[in-house]
Amino acid sequence: MATVAIAPATFGQRTKKALFGKISREEWDKFHNWAVIWLVLANIGFAAMWAVGSPPRNPEILAAGAIGLVVRNMPLWLRCTAFLAAITYSLLGFIAGLFNLSIVSLIHSLKFFAEVKPTQSFDYLVGAGLLMGITVLAFWLNRRPQGFTDLRLVILAILATMGLAKIDVYMGKGMRGHYARAAEAGAPFDSAGLNSGFAQVTDGSRNLMIIMVESLGQPVGNEDMSELLFARYNDASVTSRFELSSGENTYYNSTTAAEIRELCGRWGDYYEVTDAPDDSCLPARLAKAGYETRAYHSFTGAFFDRTEWYPNIGFQEQQFAEDLFERNTRECGGVFPGVCDRDVPALLAKDLKASDKPQFVYWLTVNSHLPVPPGMNLDVDRCDRISPALAEDYPMICRQFALWDQLDKAIIREITASDFPATDILIVGDHMPPYYDRHHRSQFAPDRVPWLLLKWKGDEAPAADPSAIVKGEDAENGAAG
């Protein structure tokens, strides 16, 4: 019996079938399994924040989709490992954006996470539980086949990933300037020290003090907050002794970057000064001019290696929570448990009075670091005493203002004492409070922090001599920081 040869399909026929042929049910099932894991589960925990505002996640969404496509035909253990990597990358990106950290700063920060207590925050516990549940579910669903091969489904997966990234952009419209603020090359320098004229008198006739207040942001569009900010300093007991001026300045990144901004007069971060001294920083220049330079921080000195780099920028003495507790200060709890900030001004005043040399004092507070919980010896549970409106509409902002009110009262108590020595005091925020929700976060400027200068009146100090720390070109370039 004769056989009939069947001619092979032409290239055109194969292409037509690939483009217009029916996609099998099995292929659709594999695509569905893939989409549930790499589009839905990889992003749903973060997309849940769209309703209240969240950092942009375009790179993380695109990365998860791309990783899912690459590993869809690979062994189960590799798909699970890849999902864990994708969710970890998303989490780190979210944290970096929320706290205005560059990715480099965040990587340097990871080793210090053991110093904080996120279990003190209900929000953090809920978020961690949600991500763990999502990861476990993704591992279980990864047992299902995802290895679709139809070119049309590959294109659909790419388009769906890009579409989700576009939706993320739309959902965050109007809030993107509030996140991931890192200084670009050539960004004009700005600081409270530069704008206020702080440290222009460095002849030893008066002490100098910088108080950097954790998460003290510049209110916008909120009359109650604007009226409360620095309000206590308008008291006659203060204005009779100090000349007050206030303003705002640009900030980038997080607290350590703010310290470099105000202490070294440039954009940068702490890891730039961990290995070698920087004599251009204000503490180093003041030490060279004969000042005793002291740094205080209400949290542990191990956090961000401050015990290592504070001496490199010129601080001769330093006291952290470990040292301050030995001086009979109380402990205040929270995610960043440390010394109660309200106890520290008395110690600063005591040290100033005990010295026979001009002092440069720097103090970084900690209690108002977000989130601010009730209880824990923070004395913020009745923040309606500060502002009933804030207590009702913005409860955590209200608790922050309660902490700042305590701080202001403690400072004023010391600086208005009859024996408080001649001192110029600059109070400045490090960065805006990094609220995760739009309702709270939008109450603060995304790019500016406030400052207040209390300039000692007393007798007019003589003009600085040619060897003064801040003069001429240095002053114009913001070297006073």
C-alpha positions as CSV (number, residue, x, y, z in Angstrom):
1,M,0.0,0.0,0.0
2,A,1.4,3.3,-1.0
3,T,2.2,5.9,1.7
4,V,1.5,9.6,1.3
5,A,4.1,12.1,2.6
6,I,2.8,15.0,4.6
7,A,4.6,18.3,3.8
8,P,5.9,20.1,6.9
9,A,4.2,23.3,7.9
10,T,5.8,26.4,6.4
11,F,7.3,29.1,8.6
12,G,4.3,31.3,7.8
13,Q,1.9,28.7,8.9
14,R,3.7,28.1,12.2
15,T,3.8,31.8,12.9
16,K,0.1,32.1,12.2
17,K,-0.7,29.3,14.5
18,A,1.5,30.8,17.2
19,L,-0.1,34.2,17.0
20,F,-3.7,33.3,16.3
21,G,-4.1,29.7,17.4
22,K,-6.1,28.9,20.5
23,I,-4.2,29.0,23.8
24,S,-4.6,25.7,25.7
25,R,-6.4,25.5,29.0
26,E,-3.2,24.1,30.5
27,E,-1.2,27.2,29.4
28,W,-3.8,29.5,30.9
29,D,-3.7,27.6,34.2
30,K,0.1,28.0,34.4
31,F,-0.2,31.7,33.6
32,H,-2.8,32.1,36.3
33,N,-0.6,30.4,38.8
34,W,2.3,32.6,37.9
35,A,0.2,35.8,38.1
36,V,-1.2,35.0,41.5
37,I,2.3,34.6,42.9
38,W,4.4,37.2,41.1
39,L,1.8,39.9,40.5
40,V,-0.6,39.5,43.4
41,L,1.2,38.0,46.3
42,A,4.5,39.8,45.6
43,N,2.8,43.2,45.8
44,I,-0.5,43.0,47.7
45,G,1.0,43.7,51.1
46,F,2.4,47.0,49.8
47,A,-0.5,47.8,47.5
48,A,-2.7,47.7,50.5
49,M,-1.0,51.0,51.5
50,W,-2.3,52.7,48.3
51,A,-5.4,53.9,50.2
52,V,-3.3,55.8,52.7
53,G,-0.2,56.6,50.7
54,S,3.1,54.8,50.3
55,P,6.6,55.1,48.7
56,P,6.9,54.5,45.0
57,R,7.6,50.9,44.1
58,N,8.1,50.8,40.3
59,P,11.5,49.1,40.5
60,E,10.2,46.5,43.0
61,I,7.1,45.6,40.9
62,L,9.1,45.3,37.7
63,A,11.8,43.2,39.4
64,A,9.3,40.8,40.9
65,G,7.6,40.3,37.5
66,A,11.0,39.8,35.8
67,I,12.2,37.3,38.4
68,G,9.0,35.4,38.2
69,L,9.3,35.0,34.4
70,V,12.9,33.9,34.6
71,V,12.3,31.2,37.3
72,R,8.8,30.0,36.2
73,N,10.2,26.7,34.7
74,M,12.8,26.1,37.4
75,P,12.7,23.7,40.4
76,L,10.4,24.5,43.4
77,W,13.2,25.3,45.8
78,L,14.6,27.9,43.4
79,R,11.2,29.5,42.8
80,C,10.7,29.8,46.5
81,T,14.1,31.3,47.0
82,A,13.5,33.8,44.2
83,F,10.1,34.8,45.8
84,L,11.8,35.4,49.1
85,A,14.5,37.5,47.4
86,A,11.8,39.6,45.6
87,I,9.7,40.2,48.8
88,T,12.9,41.1,50.7
89,Y,13.9,43.6,48.0
90,S,10.4,45.1,48.1
91,L,10.5,45.4,51.9
92,L,13.9,47.1,51.8
93,G,12.8,49.5,49.1
94,F,9.6,50.3,51.1
95,I,11.7,51.0,54.2
96,A,14.2,53.2,52.3
97,G,11.4,55.2,50.7
98,L,9.5,55.6,54.0
99,F,12.4,56.8,56.0
100,N,13.9,58.9,53.2
101,L,17.0,56.7,52.9
102,S,19.1,56.2,49.9
103,I,19.7,52.5,49.1
104,V,23.4,52.9,50.2
105,S,22.3,54.4,53.5
106,L,19.8,51.6,54.0
107,I,22.5,48.9,53.4
108,H,24.7,50.6,55.9
109,S,21.8,50.7,58.4
110,L,20.9,47.0,58.3
111,K,23.5,45.9,60.8
112,F,22.0,48.2,63.4
113,F,18.5,46.8,63.3
114,A,19.2,44.7,66.4
115,E,19.4,48.0,68.4
116,V,15.7,48.8,67.9
117,K,12.6,47.2,69.3
118,P,10.0,47.0,66.5
119,T,7.8,44.7,68.7
120,Q,6.9,47.8,70.6
121,S,4.8,49.0,67.6
122,F,1.5,47.3,66.9
123,D,1.7,48.5,63.2
124,Y,5.1,46.9,62.8
125,L,3.9,43.6,64.3
126,V,0.8,43.6,62.0
127,G,3.0,44.3,58.9
128,A,5.5,41.6,59.8
129,G,2.7,39.1,60.3
130,L,1.1,40.0,57.0
131,L,4.4,39.6,55.1
132,M,5.1,36.2,56.7
133,G,1.7,35.0,55.9
134,I,2.0,36.1,52.2
135,T,5.4,34.4,51.9
136,V,4.1,31.1,53.4
137,L,1.2,31.2,51.0
138,A,3.5,31.9,48.0
139,F,5.7,29.0,49.0
140,W,2.6,26.7,49.0
141,L,1.3,28.0,45.7
142,N,4.7,27.6,44.1
143,R,4.1,23.9,44.0
144,R,1.7,24.5,41.1
145,P,3.1,24.6,37.6
146,Q,3.9,28.0,36.2
147,G,6.0,27.2,33.2
148,F,3.8,28.6,30.4
149,T,5.6,28.8,27.1
150,D,3.1,30.5,24.8
151,L,4.7,33.7,23.5
152,R,1.4,35.6,23.8
153,L,1.2,34.8,27.5
154,V,4.8,35.9,28.0
155,I,3.9,39.2,26.4
156,L,0.8,39.4,28.5
157,A,2.8,38.8,31.7
158,I,5.2,41.6,30.7
159,L,2.4,44.0,30.0
160,A,0.6,43.1,33.2
161,T,3.7,43.8,35.2
162,M,4.2,47.2,33.5
163,G,0.6,48.0,34.0
164,L,0.7,47.3,37.7
165,A,3.8,49.6,37.9
166,K,1.8,52.3,36.2
167,I,-1.1,51.9,38.6
168,D,1.4,52.3,41.5
169,V,2.5,55.6,40.0
170,Y,-1.1,56.8,39.7
171,M,-2.1,55.7,43.2
172,G,0.7,57.7,44.7
173,K,0.1,60.8,42.7
174,G,0.8,64.0,44.7
175,M,2.9,62.2,47.4
176,R,6.0,61.1,45.5
177,G,8.0,64.1,46.6
178,H,7.6,62.9,50.2
179,Y,9.7,59.8,49.7
180,A,13.3,58.7,48.8
181,R,14.9,62.1,49.2
182,A,18.5,61.8,48.3
183,A,20.7,64.8,47.3
184,E,21.5,64.7,43.6
185,A,25.0,65.8,42.5
186,G,25.3,69.5,42.4
187,A,22.2,70.2,44.7
188,P,22.6,73.6,46.3
189,F,23.7,73.3,49.9
190,D,21.3,74.5,52.6
191,S,21.4,74.2,56.4
192,A,20.1,75.8,59.5
193,G,23.6,76.8,60.5
194,L,24.1,78.6,57.2
195,N,20.7,80.3,57.1
196,S,20.6,81.4,60.8
197,G,24.2,82.7,61.0
198,F,24.9,80.3,63.8
199,A,28.6,80.0,64.9
200,Q,29.6,83.4,63.5
201,V,31.0,84.4,66.9
202,T,33.7,82.0,67.8
203,D,36.0,84.0,70.0
204,G,35.1,82.2,73.1
205,S,32.9,84.9,74.5
206,R,29.9,82.6,74.5
207,N,29.2,78.9,74.3
208,L,27.6,77.3,71.2
209,M,24.9,74.6,71.3
210,I,23.0,72.7,68.6
211,I,20.0,70.6,69.5
212,M,18.8,68.3,66.7
213,V,15.3,67.2,67.3
214,E,14.3,63.8,66.0
215,S,11.6,63.9,63.2
216,L,10.8,67.6,63.8
217,G,9.2,68.5,60.4
218,Q,8.0,71.8,59.0
219,P,4.1,72.0,59.3
220,V,2.2,72.9,56.1
221,G,-1.4,74.0,55.9
222,N,-2.2,73.1,59.6
223,E,-2.8,76.2,61.7
224,D,-2.7,74.3,65.0
225,M,0.7,72.8,64.3
226,S,2.2,76.0,63.0
227,E,1.1,77.9,66.1
228,L,2.4,75.2,68.5
229,L,5.8,74.9,66.8
230,F,8.4,76.8,69.0
231,A,5.5,78.7,70.7
232,R,6.9,78.4,74.2
233,Y,10.0,80.3,73.3
234,N,8.0,83.5,72.8
235,D,7.8,83.8,76.6
236,A,9.2,87.0,78.1
237,S,11.6,85.0,80.2
238,V,13.3,83.8,77.0
239,T,13.0,86.9,74.8
240,S,14.5,89.1,77.6
241,R,17.7,87.0,77.4
242,F,17.8,85.8,73.8
243,E,17.2,87.2,70.4
244,L,14.9,84.8,68.5
245,S,15.0,84.1,64.8
246,S,13.5,81.2,62.9
247,G,13.2,79.7,59.4
248,E,13.4,76.5,57.5
249,N,16.0,74.7,55.4
250,T,16.2,71.9,52.9
251,Y,16.9,68.4,54.1
252,Y,17.8,65.1,52.3
253,N,17.9,61.6,53.6
254,S,17.7,60.7,57.3
255,T,19.1,61.6,60.7
256,T,22.8,60.8,60.1
257,A,22.7,62.8,56.8
258,A,21.2,65.7,58.8
259,E,24.1,65.5,61.3
260,I,26.6,65.8,58.5
261,R,24.5,68.6,57.1
262,E,24.6,70.7,60.3
263,L,28.0,69.6,61.7
264,C,30.0,69.4,58.5
265,G,28.3,71.8,56.2
266,R,27.7,69.5,53.2
267,W,25.4,66.9,51.8
268,G,26.6,63.4,52.8
269,D,26.3,60.7,55.3
270,Y,28.1,59.2,58.3
271,Y,29.9,56.4,56.5
272,E,32.0,59.0,54.8
273,V,33.7,59.9,58.1
274,T,33.9,56.5,59.8
275,D,37.5,55.7,58.7
276,A,39.3,59.0,58.8
277,P,39.1,62.4,60.6
278,D,37.5,65.3,58.8
279,D,39.0,68.6,60.1
280,S,36.6,70.7,58.0
281,C,33.6,69.8,60.3
282,L,32.4,72.5,62.8
283,P,33.3,70.5,66.0
284,A,36.9,70.0,64.7
285,R,37.3,73.7,63.8
286,L,35.9,74.8,67.1
287,A,38.2,72.4,69.0
288,K,41.2,73.9,67.1
289,A,40.0,77.3,68.2
290,G,40.1,76.3,71.9
291,Y,36.5,75.1,72.5
292,E,35.7,72.0,74.4
293,T,33.5,69.9,72.1
294,R,30.9,67.6,73.5
295,A,28.3,65.3,71.9
296,Y,25.2,63.9,73.6
297,H,22.7,61.4,72.2
298,S,19.7,59.9,74.0
299,F,20.1,56.5,72.3
300,T,22.9,54.0,72.3
301,G,26.2,55.1,70.9
302,A,26.5,51.8,68.9
303,F,23.7,52.9,66.7
304,F,25.1,54.0,63.3
305,D,28.6,53.7,64.8
306,R,28.4,57.2,66.4
307,T,31.0,56.2,69.0
308,E,33.4,55.8,66.1
309,W,32.7,58.7,63.8
310,Y,31.8,61.5,66.4
311,P,35.5,61.8,67.3
312,N,36.4,61.9,63.6
313,I,34.5,65.1,63.1
314,G,36.0,66.8,66.2
315,F,34.1,65.8,69.3
316,Q,36.4,65.4,72.3
317,E,33.8,64.0,74.6
318,Q,30.6,62.1,74.0
319,Q,27.8,60.8,76.2
320,F,25.2,58.3,75.0
321,A,22.3,56.6,76.7
322,E,24.6,54.2,78.5
323,D,26.4,57.2,80.1
324,L,23.4,59.3,80.6
325,F,21.6,56.6,82.6
326,E,24.5,56.7,85.0
327,R,23.6,60.3,85.7
328,N,20.1,59.5,87.0
329,T,18.1,60.0,83.9
330,R,14.9,58.0,83.3
331,E,14.2,55.5,80.5
332,C,11.5,56.2,77.9
333,G,10.3,53.3,75.8
334,G,9.2,52.8,72.2
335,V,10.7,51.3,69.1
336,F,13.9,53.3,70.0
337,P,14.0,53.0,73.8
338,G,16.5,55.4,75.4
339,V,16.9,58.2,77.8
340,C,13.9,60.5,78.4
341,D,14.7,63.6,76.4
342,R,13.1,65.8,79.0
343,D,15.8,64.8,81.5
344,V,18.8,65.8,79.3
345,P,18.7,69.6,79.3
346,A,19.5,69.8,83.0
347,L,22.6,67.7,82.4
348,L,23.7,70.0,79.5
349,A,23.2,73.1,81.7
350,K,25.2,71.4,84.5
351,D,28.1,70.6,82.2
352,L,28.1,74.1,80.7
353,K,28.2,75.7,84.2
354,A,31.0,73.4,85.4
355,S,33.4,74.3,82.6
356,D,35.9,77.1,82.6
357,K,36.5,76.9,78.8
358,P,34.1,77.9,76.0
359,Q,31.9,74.9,75.0
360,F,30.4,73.6,71.8
361,V,27.6,71.2,72.8
362,Y,25.6,69.0,70.4
363,W,22.6,67.0,71.4
364,L,20.6,64.6,69.3
365,T,17.2,63.6,70.8
366,V,15.4,60.3,70.2
367,N,11.9,60.0,71.9
368,S,9.9,61.5,69.0
369,H,11.2,58.9,66.6
370,L,8.2,57.3,64.9
371,P,6.1,55.5,65.9
372,V,5.3,57.2,69.1
373,P,3.3,54.8,71.3
374,P,1.1,55.7,74.3
375,G,2.4,54.8,77.7
376,M,6.1,53.7,78.2
377,N,6.9,56.7,80.4
378,L,6.6,59.1,77.4
379,D,3.8,61.0,79.1
380,V,1.9,61.6,75.9
381,D,-1.4,59.9,76.7
382,R,-3.2,63.2,77.4
383,C,-1.9,65.0,74.3
384,D,-5.3,66.7,74.1
385,R,-3.9,69.1,76.7
386,I,-1.6,70.3,73.8
387,S,-4.2,70.4,71.2
388,P,-7.7,68.9,71.2
389,A,-7.9,69.2,67.4
390,L,-4.7,67.3,66.9
391,A,-5.7,64.7,69.4
392,E,-8.9,64.0,67.5
393,D,-7.6,64.2,63.9
394,Y,-3.9,63.3,64.1
395,P,-3.3,61.3,67.3
396,M,0.3,60.4,66.7
397,I,1.2,63.9,65.5
398,C,-0.4,65.0,68.7
399,R,1.8,62.7,70.7
400,Q,4.9,64.0,68.9
401,F,3.9,67.6,69.8
402,A,3.4,66.5,73.4
403,L,7.0,65.2,73.4
404,W,8.3,68.4,71.8
405,D,6.4,70.5,74.3
406,Q,8.1,68.5,77.1
407,L,11.4,69.2,75.5
408,D,10.8,72.9,75.1
409,K,9.7,73.2,78.7
410,A,12.9,71.4,79.9
411,I,15.1,73.6,77.7
412,I,13.5,76.8,78.8
413,R,13.7,75.9,82.5
414,E,17.5,75.6,82.2
415,I,18.3,78.5,79.8
416,T,16.3,81.0,81.8
417,A,18.0,80.2,85.1
418,S,20.0,83.1,86.6
419,D,23.3,81.2,86.4
420,F,22.9,79.8,82.9
421,P,26.0,80.9,81.0
422,A,26.1,83.0,77.8
423,T,25.2,80.5,75.0
424,D,23.9,80.7,71.4
425,I,21.5,77.8,70.8
426,L,20.3,76.4,67.5
427,I,17.3,74.0,67.5
428,V,16.7,72.2,64.2
429,G,14.8,69.2,62.9
430,D,16.6,66.4,61.1
431,H,13.9,65.3,58.7
432,M,10.1,65.3,58.4
433,P,8.4,62.6,60.5
434,P,8.2,59.6,58.1
435,Y,4.5,58.7,58.5
436,Y,3.4,55.9,56.2
437,D,-0.1,57.3,55.7
438,R,-1.0,60.2,53.5
439,H,-3.3,61.7,56.2
440,H,-0.5,62.3,58.6
441,R,2.4,62.6,56.2
442,S,0.9,65.4,54.2
443,Q,0.8,67.7,57.2
444,F,4.5,68.3,56.8
445,A,6.6,69.7,54.1
446,P,8.3,66.9,52.2
447,D,11.6,68.7,51.7
448,R,12.1,71.2,54.6
449,V,12.6,71.2,58.3
450,P,12.3,74.2,60.8
451,W,14.9,75.8,62.9
452,L,15.0,78.3,65.8
453,L,18.1,80.3,66.8
454,L,18.3,81.7,70.3
455,K,21.1,84.2,70.2
456,W,22.4,85.4,73.5
457,K,21.8,89.1,74.1
458,G,24.0,90.1,77.0
459,D,26.9,92.4,76.1
460,E,27.7,92.6,72.4
461,A,30.6,90.3,71.6
462,P,33.6,91.7,69.7
463,A,33.9,90.9,66.1
464,A,35.7,87.7,65.3
465,D,39.4,88.0,64.6
466,P,41.0,86.7,61.3
467,S,41.5,83.2,62.8
468,A,37.8,82.8,63.6
469,I,36.2,79.5,62.6
470,V,33.6,80.9,60.3
471,K,34.7,83.8,58.1
472,G,34.7,85.0,54.6
473,E,34.6,82.3,52.0
474,D,33.8,79.6,54.5
475,A,30.7,81.4,55.7
476,E,29.6,81.9,52.1
477,N,30.0,78.3,51.3
478,G,28.0,77.1,54.3
479,A,31.0,75.6,56.1
480,A,29.5,76.5,59.4
481,G,26.9,73.8,58.9
